[in-house]
């Protein structure tokens, strides 16, 4: 990827960043879940922490996959436009 591709938006930079954002978000979900687990002193807060970790991990994965799908659609449309 050269500077011209980036400056003229011929190549997308964001898909490379999405993987980093996914792992960063996953760390945040785990920290938030652990905070929820041990913030209260009841079994319900412990279970809620597990739900936050599980649900947050799944939601983060789905969100990042949807973003990547959008960029894959862009790449395929770009390839079709080059063929025409």
Secondary structure, 3 states (H helix, E strand, C coil): CCHHHHHCCCCCCHHHHHHHHHHHHHHHHHHHHHHHHHHCCCHHHHHHHHHHHHHHHHHHHHHHHHHHHHHHHHHHHHHHHHHC
